[in-house]
Amino acid sequence: MTGQVIAVAMDSSHRFSKVIVSEITIVAGLGVDGDAHQGVTVKHRSRVRADPTQPNLRQVHLIHSELFDEIAEQGFRVGPADLGENITTKGIDLLGLPQGARLKFGGGVVLEVTGLRNPCAQIDGFQKGLLSAVLGQGPNGKLVRKSGVMSVVLSGGQVRAGDRIVVELPEPPFLPLERV
């Protein structure tokens, strides 16, 4: 399975949206250089309040651009970096990946998928009603989180729009993604 990077973004402050840049530097074991969520331990403010010593399983956030098309049908206008992701992808079913899937980028970067992003109420501050649009219900009645996946950095380097992404699946059995 292969895909492509549509956009890359970062922000040194804890704002909802990030800023699109021409390239990001990803540092092994830490995340996006200069990003507010970079670090060995958790940087998400609510998680820091709960336990600042937790490992950072959310070093790099990825969203599939196909989500933007899906929610546009419901009247929402969302583009790359608007929902706070570092990497916007195309052509990969990010939400369908198992835990431990590896995403390999053209510049040597390797990310390991840790879980699903859990969208919070701030998303409705961006556009009213958007939280409901990025949450769904599966056939079994289970909550479906659509706002991307989180990952840790195994190998660093640069990532830019246009880079190819190759997915490497872990050994079976595949474990479904849970929120992190």
Order of alpha helices (4+ residues) and beta strands (2+ residues): beta-beta-beta-beta-alpha-beta-alpha-beta-beta-beta-alpha-alpha-beta-beta-beta-beta-beta
